[in-house]
Amino acid sequence: MLLYSTTAAMPLFILLLPRRKSTHSAKLTLSTYTRSMVLKQRTARVEKFSRVLPTDERIHENIFVEKPIVGTPDGTVATVYDTVKRAAELTSDGPFLGELKDGKYTWRSYRTVLHDAHVLGSALLHFGIKPGEDTRVGIAGVHSVRYMTAVHALVSYSMVLVPLYHNSKTEALCEIINRCELEVIFCDNEARAETFINRITAGVIRAPKKLIILNTTGAQPNGAHDIVQGLEVYSYDYVYALGEQHLAPVVPPLPDSTYVICFTSGTTGQPKGVMLSHRSLLAAVAGIYVQFTSPPNNLFCGPDDVYFSFLSLAHIYEHLMQTFTIYNGGRIGIYSGDVSRLLADIQTLQPTIISLVPRLLNKFYDQIHAQFAKKNVLVRKLFEYAKEAKLKMLHNGVAQYDTLWDKLIFKKIHQVVGGRVRILTTGGAPVIPAVMDFTRIAYGCPLIEGYGQTECAAAGTLSVPCDTSSGHVGGPAPWAQVKLVDVPEMDYLTANNKGEVCFRGAAVMKGYYMDEELSAKTVDSEGWLHTGDIGEWLPNGALKIIDRKNALFKLAQGDFVSPEQIETVYLNSHLVDQIFVTGLTTRSFLVGIAVANVSLLREALATRSELARYADQPVEKLLSESEVRRFVLQELNRTGKEKGLQSIELIKNIQLTSEVLSRLFLSCLHSLLQSFSISGANTRERSGYTNSEAPQTPLETEIFP
């Protein structure tokens, strides 16, 4: 079975490791379940992304393994604890965790972090906290070396991590804290601890007995809180000193021990706590490793690699990439905590591996193009010509990073991300094809896309490093079997290669915390995880995500939103009688169409001197005026904020109408709004932002200053 085709003559290693020269023969003989091929180009065009088992269910599997894998290739690592211990040996106690101090990264070694984790965990035991997975501990805030040391302290004593996302609503965090009965919460700073203390005082939070502040700004009382009975507050330094005095033997986890309970970001009902074992996470890590290293990819990582860490550890995607880096003995450099300085941090660290969500790929795309638009005519022409030349190569299956255009033009862009990046990964939401193509030609390295859910440790499908196509999410990860099931109510049938995406394999979750009924509905008796996403098998065996089974959908930054809930909130405004909210998974914002209450709108306009001139206009003209639309949008979002909507739930644009939205009309609106949601200035259309909605954070490094 031919899985790759090729056209001209250079070894693939030059593509994947552009700073290393290959002396390997172009002829590669591979096992019968994959193929033999001749590499005649710097990349191979992928012809098949999966193989299909000869069953009625048409189950798809990975092309690089004979059967789905269940563990790591070396066979010695089955838990996160094992992974760190292995890395300490592999690197002879090399650098592990780094963070910025006085403008440069300082590093703590693997054995130092293991020791710090041992000390911190010992302190918890001295406090009376029991080791084992019956103990759940929360960590709240932006991650840091101390945050990650706390994670490994929990791992060292088989306790379960419950990350509390710093951008979540406080009410949602209170629900998680109470449901998980968190005895201890690590907080990144005093302000966050004070937020929880206020909720405890108000009786909203009842669970925690101890708060430990990771980063204190002054003298911190250590012990019983002076107001809240039964609560103790400690500084990290105090707890660490206590642990040094009372060291206790570690209690390493078993492979099936629960590693983390990640709460999903859905906005309807109670948040769902996904329980993932060490085995599940390591299976997903092994899947990435096998996908990267299998011929003809040969994309190996090791102690020289540096991963840039800035995604929240409340998301399993970050745990996956960090653990992958640890498995290879690499370093993890943590961002400064200030997202406006993200690129400055990257340029200081000079990482080799970066994971970016589509929203940031969009932002970088916009900002790079905006900077080139300000240059003189010659530079602009060179940029456009170079871009078109490399895009033509890409669309012909060639990904090459040492061309004349790289040396003249794109080397400047390489420096924007530090100049050493070998691997870019993305996931969490689809990437706009134009942005994906540009990323693949501009940064000097492959872009690898994954698709999955928290329920399967994020990486259920993976693209191939040497792939140059877009519009799909690759084939099954090496651990996974993937199938589609009929959704007749939406006319998605497996006979047409369409249906709900289901995963089976070692990375699938243990279940939802304290929700056996939902667990049984989500993972059936045969072990299939039903995702709720609608997929389509393409002729080349790649999976394309085309729809969602329920109303909940994901925006480009990876967060779920519920349009029905948002619509209900907006209807509290007297200015609208009906509203329809929607968005696209390739965009980072929502838009809406609203039926205006014209009489009340006229009254509101008449009371505002700057808008009064519109109050007596004919209805159609009135509702089309940009100032009127802006006013309604501001009023709706004021209502939304008052009712507790998050910033990602606020609409960024609106159309007004006086016609009642019938059910039939509503069913057509989503497709109509797709064009509306990306309308705007031509320079912004391809990345999904209008001028007013484009990110305002500038690039810290000018290109061609």
C-alpha positions as CSV (number, residue, x, y, z in Angstrom):
1,M,0.0,0.0,0.0
2,L,1.6,3.3,-1.1
3,L,1.3,5.9,1.7
4,Y,3.7,8.5,0.4
5,S,4.6,9.8,-3.1
6,T,7.6,11.9,-4.0
7,T,8.9,14.0,-6.8
8,A,12.6,15.3,-6.7
9,A,15.8,14.7,-4.8
10,M,16.8,15.5,-1.2
11,P,16.6,13.5,2.0
12,L,13.8,14.1,4.5
13,F,16.2,14.6,7.4
14,I,17.2,18.0,5.9
15,L,13.6,19.1,6.2
16,L,12.9,17.9,9.7
17,L,16.3,18.8,11.3
18,P,17.4,21.7,9.1
19,R,20.7,22.3,11.0
20,R,21.8,18.7,10.5
21,K,23.1,17.1,7.3
22,S,22.0,13.6,6.4
23,T,24.2,11.0,4.8
24,H,21.5,8.4,4.9
25,S,20.5,6.6,1.7
26,A,17.4,8.0,0.1
27,K,16.1,4.4,-0.2
28,L,14.1,3.4,2.9
29,T,12.8,-0.1,3.3
30,L,9.9,-0.3,5.8
31,S,7.8,-3.1,7.2
32,T,5.0,-4.5,5.2
33,Y,2.3,-2.8,7.1
34,T,3.6,0.5,6.0
35,R,5.5,0.7,2.7
36,S,8.8,1.1,0.9
37,M,9.5,4.3,-0.8
38,V,12.2,6.4,-2.4
39,L,12.7,9.9,-1.0
40,K,13.3,12.3,-3.9
41,Q,12.4,15.5,-2.2
42,R,12.9,17.3,1.1
43,T,9.4,16.1,2.0
44,A,7.2,13.2,1.1
45,R,3.6,13.8,0.1
46,V,1.3,11.8,2.3
47,E,-1.1,9.6,0.3
48,K,-2.7,7.7,3.3
49,F,-3.2,8.8,6.8
50,S,-4.8,5.7,8.2
51,R,-5.5,2.1,7.4
52,V,-9.0,0.5,7.7
53,L,-9.7,-2.7,9.4
54,P,-11.8,-5.2,7.4
55,T,-14.9,-5.0,9.7
56,D,-18.4,-3.6,9.3
57,E,-17.5,-0.7,11.7
58,R,-14.7,0.5,9.3
59,I,-12.3,1.1,12.2
60,H,-9.3,3.2,11.3
61,E,-5.8,2.8,12.8
62,N,-2.4,4.5,12.7
63,I,-0.1,3.7,9.7
64,F,3.1,3.5,11.7
65,V,2.2,0.7,14.1
66,E,1.0,-2.9,13.6
67,K,-1.6,-2.4,16.3
68,P,-2.5,0.4,18.8
69,I,0.2,0.9,21.4
70,V,-0.5,0.8,25.1
71,G,2.7,2.1,26.6
72,T,6.0,3.9,26.0
73,P,8.5,2.4,23.5
74,D,11.2,1.8,26.2
75,G,8.8,-0.2,28.3
76,T,10.2,1.2,31.6
77,V,8.0,4.3,32.0
78,A,4.4,4.0,33.0
79,T,3.8,7.0,35.2
80,V,4.7,10.7,35.3
81,Y,6.9,10.0,38.3
82,D,8.8,7.3,36.3
83,T,9.2,9.8,33.4
84,V,11.0,12.4,35.6
85,K,13.2,9.8,37.2
86,R,14.1,8.5,33.8
87,A,15.0,12.0,32.5
88,A,17.2,12.6,35.5
89,E,19.2,9.5,34.5
90,L,19.0,10.1,30.8
91,T,20.5,13.6,31.1
92,S,22.8,13.0,34.1
93,D,20.8,15.5,36.1
94,G,20.5,18.0,33.3
95,P,18.4,21.2,33.4
96,F,14.6,20.7,33.7
97,L,12.6,23.8,34.7
98,G,13.5,27.3,33.9
99,E,12.0,30.7,34.4
100,L,12.9,34.3,33.8
101,K,15.0,36.2,36.3
102,D,16.7,39.5,35.6
103,G,16.1,39.1,31.9
104,K,17.5,35.6,31.4
105,Y,16.4,32.0,32.1
106,T,17.7,30.3,35.2
107,W,17.3,26.5,35.5
108,R,16.7,23.9,38.1
109,S,17.9,20.4,37.4
110,Y,15.8,17.2,37.3
111,R,17.1,15.9,40.6
112,T,16.7,19.3,42.2
113,V,13.0,19.4,41.2
114,L,12.6,15.8,42.4
115,H,14.1,16.8,45.7
116,D,12.0,19.9,46.0
117,A,8.9,17.8,45.2
118,H,9.9,15.3,47.9
119,V,10.3,18.1,50.4
120,L,7.0,19.7,49.5
121,G,5.1,16.4,49.6
122,S,6.6,15.5,52.9
123,A,5.3,18.8,54.4
124,L,1.8,17.8,53.2
125,L,2.1,14.5,55.0
126,H,3.2,16.3,58.1
127,F,0.1,18.4,57.9
128,G,-1.9,15.1,58.1
129,I,-2.7,14.9,54.4
130,K,-2.7,11.2,53.4
131,P,-0.9,9.9,50.3
132,G,-2.8,8.1,47.6
133,E,-5.5,8.9,45.0
134,D,-8.2,9.4,47.7
135,T,-6.5,12.8,48.3
136,R,-7.2,15.6,45.8
137,V,-5.2,18.8,45.9
138,G,-6.0,22.0,43.9
139,I,-3.5,24.3,42.3
140,A,-4.8,27.7,41.2
141,G,-3.2,30.4,39.1
142,V,-0.6,31.0,36.4
143,H,2.0,28.3,36.3
144,S,5.6,28.7,37.4
145,V,8.5,26.6,38.6
146,R,6.9,26.4,42.0
147,Y,3.5,25.5,40.5
148,M,5.1,22.7,38.6
149,T,7.1,21.6,41.6
150,A,3.8,21.3,43.5
151,V,2.5,19.1,40.7
152,H,5.4,16.8,41.0
153,A,5.0,16.8,44.8
154,L,1.5,15.4,44.4
155,V,2.8,12.8,41.8
156,S,5.5,11.7,44.3
157,Y,2.9,10.8,46.8
158,S,0.2,9.5,44.4
159,M,-2.2,12.4,45.2
160,V,-4.5,13.6,42.5
161,L,-4.0,17.0,40.9
162,V,-7.0,19.3,40.4
163,P,-5.8,22.3,38.4
164,L,-8.0,25.4,38.9
165,Y,-8.0,27.6,35.7
166,H,-7.0,31.2,36.5
167,N,-9.4,32.6,33.9
168,S,-12.4,30.6,35.0
169,K,-15.3,32.3,36.8
170,T,-14.8,32.2,40.6
171,E,-18.3,30.6,40.9
172,A,-17.2,27.7,38.7
173,L,-14.0,27.2,40.7
174,C,-16.0,27.2,44.0
175,E,-18.1,24.4,42.6
176,I,-15.0,22.4,41.7
177,I,-13.4,23.0,45.1
178,N,-16.6,21.8,46.9
179,R,-17.2,18.8,44.7
180,C,-13.7,17.5,44.9
181,E,-13.5,18.3,48.6
182,L,-10.1,19.9,48.2
183,E,-8.3,19.9,51.6
184,V,-5.4,21.9,50.3
185,I,-5.2,24.6,47.6
186,F,-1.9,26.0,46.3
187,C,-2.5,29.6,45.1
188,D,0.0,31.5,42.8
189,N,-0.3,34.7,44.8
190,E,-1.9,36.4,47.8
191,A,-4.7,38.1,45.8
192,R,-6.0,34.7,44.5
193,A,-5.8,33.3,48.0
194,E,-7.8,36.3,49.3
195,T,-10.5,35.6,46.7
196,F,-10.9,32.1,48.0
197,I,-10.9,33.3,51.6
198,N,-13.7,35.8,50.8
199,R,-15.8,32.9,49.4
200,I,-15.0,30.8,52.4
201,T,-16.1,33.6,54.7
202,A,-19.4,34.0,52.6
203,G,-20.1,30.3,53.0
204,V,-19.7,29.6,49.3
205,I,-16.6,27.4,49.7
206,R,-16.7,24.8,52.4
207,A,-13.9,22.4,51.6
208,P,-10.3,23.6,52.0
209,K,-8.5,23.5,55.3
210,K,-5.2,24.9,54.1
211,L,-4.1,27.5,51.5
212,I,-0.4,27.6,50.5
213,I,0.8,30.7,48.6
214,L,3.4,29.9,46.1
215,N,4.7,33.5,45.6
216,T,4.4,35.9,48.5
217,T,5.3,39.6,48.3
218,G,6.0,40.2,52.0
219,A,5.9,38.8,55.5
220,Q,3.2,36.1,55.5
221,P,1.6,34.8,58.7
222,N,1.8,31.1,58.8
223,G,-0.9,29.2,60.6
224,A,-4.5,29.6,61.6
225,H,-6.3,32.4,59.7
226,D,-7.2,35.3,62.1
227,I,-10.8,35.4,61.0
228,V,-11.9,32.2,59.2
229,Q,-12.2,29.4,61.8
230,G,-10.6,26.1,60.7
231,L,-8.6,27.6,57.8
232,E,-4.8,27.7,57.8
233,V,-2.7,29.9,55.4
234,Y,1.0,29.3,54.7
235,S,3.8,30.6,52.5
236,Y,5.7,28.3,50.2
237,D,9.0,29.0,52.1
238,Y,7.4,28.0,55.4
239,V,6.0,24.8,54.0
240,Y,9.3,23.9,52.3
241,A,11.3,24.4,55.5
242,L,8.8,22.2,57.4
243,G,9.1,19.5,54.8
244,E,12.9,19.5,55.1
245,Q,12.5,18.8,58.8
246,H,10.1,15.9,58.3
247,L,11.1,14.1,55.1
248,A,8.9,11.0,54.4
249,P,9.5,8.2,51.9
250,V,7.8,8.8,48.6
251,V,4.7,6.9,47.6
252,P,5.0,6.6,43.8
253,P,1.7,6.1,41.8
254,L,0.7,3.0,39.9
255,P,0.0,3.2,36.1
256,D,-3.7,3.1,36.7
257,S,-3.7,5.7,39.5
258,T,-5.5,8.9,38.7
259,Y,-3.0,11.6,37.7
260,V,-5.3,14.6,37.2
261,I,-8.9,15.6,37.2
262,C,-9.3,18.2,34.5
263,F,-12.5,20.1,34.5
264,T,-13.8,20.9,31.0
265,S,-14.6,24.4,30.0
266,G,-18.2,23.9,29.0
267,T,-20.5,26.7,30.1
268,T,-23.8,24.9,30.6
269,G,-24.6,23.0,33.7
270,Q,-21.9,21.8,36.1
271,P,-18.3,21.5,34.9
272,K,-17.3,17.9,34.1
273,G,-14.2,16.5,35.9
274,V,-12.3,14.2,33.5
275,M,-10.2,11.6,35.4
276,L,-7.1,10.7,33.5
277,S,-4.7,8.0,34.8
278,H,-0.9,8.1,34.4
279,R,-1.3,5.3,31.9
280,S,-3.7,7.4,29.8
281,L,-1.3,10.4,29.6
282,L,1.7,8.2,28.9
283,A,-0.1,6.4,26.1
284,A,-0.8,9.8,24.5
285,V,2.8,10.8,25.0
286,A,4.0,7.6,23.4
287,G,1.7,8.2,20.5
288,I,3.4,11.5,19.7
289,Y,6.8,10.0,20.2
290,V,6.1,7.1,17.7
291,Q,4.4,9.5,15.2
292,F,7.4,11.8,15.2
293,T,10.2,9.2,15.2
294,S,8.8,6.6,12.8
295,P,10.4,6.6,9.3
296,P,10.2,8.6,7.1
297,N,9.5,11.3,9.7
298,N,12.6,10.6,11.9
299,L,11.9,13.6,14.0
300,F,13.8,12.8,17.2
301,C,13.8,14.9,20.3
302,G,16.3,14.8,23.2
303,P,18.1,16.7,26.0
304,D,19.1,19.5,23.7
305,D,15.4,20.4,23.1
306,V,13.7,23.3,24.9
307,Y,9.9,23.5,25.2
308,F,8.3,26.9,25.7
309,S,5.5,26.6,28.3
310,F,2.8,29.1,28.5
311,L,-0.5,27.3,28.0
312,S,-2.4,26.7,31.3
313,L,-1.9,23.4,33.1
314,A,-5.7,23.4,33.6
315,H,-5.7,22.1,30.0
316,I,-4.5,18.5,29.3
317,Y,-2.8,19.7,26.1
318,E,-0.1,21.4,28.2
319,H,0.4,18.3,30.4
320,L,0.8,16.3,27.3
321,M,3.5,18.5,25.8
322,Q,5.4,18.9,29.0
323,T,5.4,15.2,29.7
324,F,6.5,14.5,26.1
325,T,9.4,16.9,26.7
326,I,10.3,15.2,30.0
327,Y,10.2,11.8,28.4
328,N,12.9,13.0,25.9
329,G,15.0,14.6,28.7
330,G,14.3,18.1,27.4
331,R,14.0,21.4,29.2
332,I,10.8,23.3,29.9
333,G,11.1,27.1,29.9
334,I,8.2,28.9,31.5
335,Y,6.9,32.2,30.3
336,S,7.0,35.3,32.4
337,G,3.3,35.3,33.2
338,D,2.6,38.4,31.0
339,V,1.0,37.4,27.8
340,S,1.8,40.8,26.2
341,R,5.5,39.8,26.4
342,L,5.0,36.3,25.0
343,L,7.3,36.9,22.0
344,A,9.9,38.6,24.1
345,D,10.0,35.6,26.3
346,I,10.3,33.2,23.3
347,Q,13.2,35.3,21.9
348,T,15.0,35.1,25.3
349,L,14.5,31.4,25.7
350,Q,15.1,30.4,22.0
351,P,13.0,27.2,22.3
352,T,13.1,24.3,19.8
353,I,9.5,23.2,20.5
354,I,6.4,25.5,20.8
355,S,2.8,24.6,21.2
356,L,0.4,27.3,19.9
357,V,-3.4,27.5,19.9
358,P,-4.9,28.7,16.6
359,R,-5.8,32.0,18.1
360,L,-2.1,32.8,18.5
361,L,-1.3,31.5,15.0
362,N,-3.9,33.9,13.7
363,K,-2.5,36.8,15.8
364,F,1.1,36.2,14.6
365,Y,-0.2,35.9,11.0
366,D,-1.9,39.3,11.3
367,Q,0.9,41.1,13.0
368,I,3.6,39.8,10.6
369,H,1.5,40.9,7.6
370,A,0.8,44.3,9.3
371,Q,4.5,44.9,9.8
372,F,5.4,44.1,6.2
373,A,2.6,46.4,5.0
374,K,4.4,49.3,6.7
375,K,7.7,48.6,4.8
376,N,8.8,50.3,1.6
377,V,7.6,49.0,-1.8
378,L,10.6,46.9,-2.5
379,V,10.4,45.0,0.8
380,R,6.6,44.5,0.4
381,K,7.1,43.1,-3.1
382,L,9.9,40.8,-2.0
383,F,7.7,39.5,0.9
384,E,4.7,38.8,-1.4
385,Y,6.9,37.2,-4.1
386,A,8.7,35.0,-1.5
387,K,5.4,34.0,0.1
388,E,3.8,33.0,-3.2
389,A,7.0,31.1,-4.3
390,K,7.1,29.1,-1.1
391,L,3.3,28.5,-1.0
392,K,3.6,27.1,-4.5
393,M,6.3,24.7,-3.3
394,L,4.2,23.8,-0.3
395,H,1.1,23.0,-2.5
396,N,3.3,20.8,-4.6
397,G,4.3,18.8,-1.6
398,V,7.6,20.5,-0.8
399,A,8.4,21.9,2.6
400,Q,12.0,23.4,2.4
401,Y,13.5,25.8,4.9
402,D,16.9,26.7,3.3
403,T,15.7,28.4,0.2
404,L,16.9,31.7,-1.1
405,W,13.6,33.2,0.2
406,D,14.3,31.8,3.7
407,K,17.7,33.5,3.7
408,L,16.4,36.8,2.3
409,I,13.0,37.1,3.9
410,F,11.8,34.4,6.3
411,K,14.9,34.2,8.4
412,K,13.7,37.5,10.0
413,I,10.4,35.7,10.9
414,H,12.4,32.7,12.2
415,Q,14.0,35.1,14.7
416,V,10.6,36.3,15.9
417,V,10.1,32.8,17.5
418,G,13.7,32.6,18.7
419,G,15.5,31.3,15.6
420,R,15.8,27.7,16.8
421,V,12.3,26.2,16.5
422,R,12.3,22.7,15.1
423,I,8.7,21.7,15.9
424,L,5.5,23.8,16.1
425,T,2.3,22.0,17.3
426,T,-1.2,23.2,17.5
427,G,-4.5,21.9,18.7
428,G,-7.7,22.8,20.6
429,A,-9.5,24.1,17.5
430,P,-9.2,24.0,13.8
431,V,-6.6,26.2,12.0
432,I,-7.6,28.3,9.1
433,P,-6.0,26.8,6.0
434,A,-4.4,30.1,4.9
435,V,-2.8,30.5,8.4
436,M,-1.7,26.9,8.5
437,D,0.0,27.2,5.1
438,F,1.8,30.5,6.0
439,T,2.9,29.0,9.3
440,R,4.5,26.0,7.5
441,I,6.5,28.3,5.2
442,A,7.4,31.1,7.5
443,Y,8.9,29.7,10.7
444,G,11.4,27.3,9.4
445,C,9.9,24.1,10.8
446,P,7.0,21.7,10.4
447,L,3.6,22.5,11.9
448,I,1.9,19.4,13.4
449,E,-1.8,19.5,14.2
450,G,-3.6,17.3,16.7
451,Y,-7.2,16.7,17.5
452,G,-8.8,15.2,20.5
453,Q,-10.5,16.0,23.8
454,T,-9.6,16.1,27.4
455,E,-11.4,12.8,27.7
456,C,-8.6,11.1,25.5
457,A,-5.6,13.2,26.7
458,A,-5.9,15.6,23.8
459,A,-4.1,13.7,21.0
460,G,-6.6,11.4,19.4
461,T,-5.5,12.1,15.8
462,L,-2.2,13.6,14.6
463,S,-1.0,15.0,11.4
464,V,2.3,13.7,9.9
465,P,5.4,16.0,10.3
466,C,6.1,16.0,6.6
467,D,2.5,16.7,5.6
468,T,1.9,19.8,3.5
469,S,-1.9,19.6,3.1
470,S,-4.5,21.3,5.2
471,G,-8.3,21.0,5.9
472,H,-8.1,17.9,8.1
473,V,-6.7,16.7,11.5
474,G,-4.6,13.8,10.3
475,G,-5.1,10.2,11.1
476,P,-5.5,8.1,14.3
477,A,-2.7,8.6,16.9
478,P,-0.6,5.4,17.4
479,W,-2.6,4.5,20.6
480,A,-6.1,5.0,19.0
481,Q,-8.7,3.2,17.1
482,V,-11.1,5.7,15.5
483,K,-14.6,5.1,14.0
484,L,-17.6,7.1,13.0
485,V,-21.2,6.2,14.1
486,D,-24.4,7.2,12.4
487,V,-26.2,10.4,13.6
488,P,-29.4,10.0,11.6
489,E,-31.2,13.0,13.1
490,M,-28.5,15.2,11.4
491,D,-28.3,13.1,8.3
492,Y,-24.7,12.1,9.0
493,L,-24.3,8.4,8.0
494,T,-21.2,6.2,8.0
495,A,-22.3,4.9,4.6
496,N,-21.3,8.4,3.4
497,N,-18.1,8.4,5.5
498,K,-19.7,10.8,8.0
499,G,-20.7,10.5,11.6
500,E,-19.9,11.0,15.2
501,V,-16.2,10.6,16.0
502,C,-15.4,7.8,18.5
503,F,-12.0,6.8,20.0
504,R,-10.9,3.6,21.7
505,G,-7.6,2.9,23.3
506,A,-5.2,3.3,26.2
507,A,-5.5,7.1,26.4
508,V,-9.2,7.2,27.0
509,M,-10.3,8.6,30.4
510,K,-11.2,6.6,33.5
511,G,-14.5,8.5,33.6
512,Y,-16.1,11.7,34.9
513,Y,-15.5,12.4,38.6
514,M,-18.6,11.5,40.7
515,D,-20.8,11.1,37.6
516,E,-21.1,7.4,36.7
517,E,-24.2,8.0,34.6
518,L,-22.6,10.5,32.3
519,S,-19.4,8.3,32.2
520,A,-21.4,5.4,30.9
521,K,-23.1,7.5,28.3
522,T,-19.8,8.9,27.0
523,V,-17.7,5.7,27.1
524,D,-19.8,2.8,26.0
525,S,-19.5,-0.8,27.1
526,E,-17.1,-1.6,24.3
527,G,-14.7,1.2,25.4
528,W,-15.6,3.7,22.7
529,L,-15.4,7.4,23.7
530,H,-18.2,9.3,22.0
531,T,-16.9,12.8,21.3
532,G,-20.0,14.6,20.1
533,D,-18.0,15.9,17.2
534,I,-19.1,15.1,13.6
535,G,-16.3,13.9,11.4
536,E,-15.8,12.9,7.8
537,W,-13.2,10.4,6.4
538,L,-11.4,11.9,3.4
539,P,-10.3,9.6,0.6
540,N,-6.7,9.7,1.9
541,G,-7.8,8.3,5.3
542,A,-7.5,11.7,7.1
543,L,-10.2,12.9,9.4
544,K,-12.0,16.2,8.9
545,I,-14.2,17.7,11.7
546,I,-17.3,19.1,10.1
547,D,-19.9,19.7,12.8
548,R,-20.9,19.3,16.4
549,K,-23.6,17.0,17.6
550,N,-25.0,19.4,20.3
551,A,-25.2,23.2,20.6
552,L,-21.9,23.5,22.5
553,F,-19.0,24.4,20.3
554,K,-15.4,25.5,20.6
555,L,-13.9,28.8,19.5
556,A,-10.4,29.1,18.1
557,Q,-8.7,29.7,21.5
558,G,-10.0,26.2,22.5
559,D,-12.8,27.3,24.9
560,F,-16.4,25.9,24.7
561,V,-19.3,28.3,24.6
562,S,-23.0,27.7,24.7
563,P,-24.9,30.0,22.3
564,E,-28.3,29.2,23.8
565,Q,-27.2,30.2,27.3
566,I,-25.7,33.4,25.9
567,E,-28.8,34.2,24.0
568,T,-30.9,33.8,27.2
569,V,-28.6,36.3,29.0
570,Y,-28.8,38.9,26.2
571,L,-32.6,38.7,26.2
572,N,-32.6,40.5,29.5
573,S,-31.9,43.7,27.5
574,H,-35.0,45.6,26.6
575,L,-33.5,46.7,23.3
576,V,-33.9,43.3,21.6
577,D,-36.8,40.9,21.3
578,Q,-34.9,38.0,19.7
579,I,-31.2,37.2,19.2
580,F,-29.2,34.5,17.5
581,V,-25.6,34.0,18.6
582,T,-23.1,31.9,16.7
583,G,-19.4,31.5,15.8
584,L,-16.9,29.4,14.0
585,T,-14.3,27.1,15.4
586,T,-11.7,28.8,13.3
587,R,-12.6,32.2,14.8
588,S,-11.9,33.5,18.3
589,F,-15.1,35.5,18.7
590,L,-18.9,35.3,18.5
591,V,-21.3,37.4,16.4
592,G,-25.1,37.8,16.5
593,I,-28.3,38.8,14.7
594,A,-30.9,40.5,16.8
595,V,-34.5,41.5,16.3
596,A,-34.6,45.1,17.7
597,N,-37.4,46.4,19.8
598,V,-37.7,49.5,17.6
599,S,-39.8,51.7,19.8
600,L,-37.6,51.2,22.9
601,L,-34.5,51.6,20.8
602,R,-35.8,55.0,19.5
603,E,-36.5,56.1,23.0
604,A,-33.0,55.1,24.2
605,L,-31.4,56.9,21.2
606,A,-33.4,60.1,21.9
607,T,-32.0,60.4,25.4
608,R,-28.4,60.5,24.1
609,S,-27.3,63.7,22.4
610,E,-24.7,62.1,20.2
611,L,-27.3,59.5,18.9
612,A,-30.5,61.5,19.0
613,R,-30.3,62.3,15.3
614,Y,-31.0,58.7,14.4
615,A,-34.1,58.3,16.5
616,D,-36.6,59.4,13.8
617,Q,-35.0,57.6,10.8
618,P,-37.0,55.0,8.9
619,V,-36.7,51.5,10.4
620,E,-34.4,49.9,7.8
621,K,-32.0,52.9,7.7
622,L,-32.1,53.1,11.5
623,L,-31.0,49.5,12.0
624,S,-28.3,49.7,9.4
625,E,-26.5,52.7,10.9
626,S,-23.1,51.6,12.3
627,E,-23.4,54.0,15.3
628,V,-26.8,52.5,16.2
629,R,-25.4,48.9,15.9
630,R,-22.4,49.9,18.0
631,F,-24.7,51.3,20.7
632,V,-26.9,48.2,20.8
633,L,-23.8,46.0,20.9
634,Q,-22.4,48.0,23.9
635,E,-25.7,47.8,25.7
636,L,-26.0,44.0,25.1
637,N,-22.5,43.4,26.4
638,R,-23.1,45.6,29.4
639,T,-26.0,43.4,30.2
640,G,-23.9,40.3,29.5
641,K,-21.2,41.4,31.9
642,E,-23.7,42.2,34.6
643,K,-25.2,38.7,34.2
644,G,-21.7,37.1,34.5
645,L,-20.8,36.3,30.9
646,Q,-17.1,35.8,30.3
647,S,-15.2,37.9,27.8
648,I,-15.1,35.0,25.3
649,E,-19.0,34.8,25.5
650,L,-19.5,38.4,24.5
651,I,-20.4,39.0,20.9
652,K,-18.1,41.2,18.9
653,N,-20.4,42.2,16.1
654,I,-24.1,42.4,15.5
655,Q,-26.6,42.8,12.7
656,L,-30.1,44.3,13.5
657,T,-33.4,43.5,11.9
658,S,-37.0,44.2,12.5
659,E,-38.2,40.9,11.1
660,V,-39.1,38.1,13.5
661,L,-36.6,35.2,13.3
662,S,-38.7,32.1,12.5
663,R,-37.5,28.6,13.2
664,L,-36.9,28.1,9.5
665,F,-34.9,31.3,9.2
666,L,-32.9,30.4,12.3
667,S,-31.9,27.1,10.7
668,C,-30.3,29.0,7.8
669,L,-28.6,31.7,9.8
670,H,-25.5,29.8,10.7
671,S,-24.3,29.5,7.1
672,L,-25.2,33.1,6.4
673,L,-23.2,34.3,9.4
674,Q,-20.1,32.4,8.4
675,S,-19.5,35.1,5.8
676,F,-20.6,37.9,8.2
677,S,-18.2,36.7,10.9
678,I,-15.2,37.0,8.7
679,S,-16.2,40.2,6.9
680,G,-13.9,43.2,7.2
681,A,-10.9,44.8,5.7
682,N,-9.2,42.6,3.1
683,T,-5.9,42.5,5.1
684,R,-7.8,40.8,8.0
685,E,-10.2,38.4,6.2
686,R,-7.8,35.5,5.8
687,S,-7.1,35.3,9.6
688,G,-10.6,35.8,10.8
689,Y,-10.4,39.3,12.3
690,T,-11.9,42.6,11.3
691,N,-9.9,45.7,12.0
692,S,-11.7,46.4,15.2
693,E,-11.3,42.8,16.4
694,A,-7.7,42.1,15.6
695,P,-5.4,41.6,18.6
696,Q,-3.8,44.9,19.7
697,T,-0.7,43.5,21.3
698,P,2.2,44.4,19.0
699,L,5.1,42.2,18.0
700,E,8.0,43.0,20.4
701,T,10.5,42.4,17.5
702,E,10.2,44.4,14.3
703,I,10.8,42.6,11.1
704,F,13.2,44.6,8.8
705,P,13.4,47.5,11.3
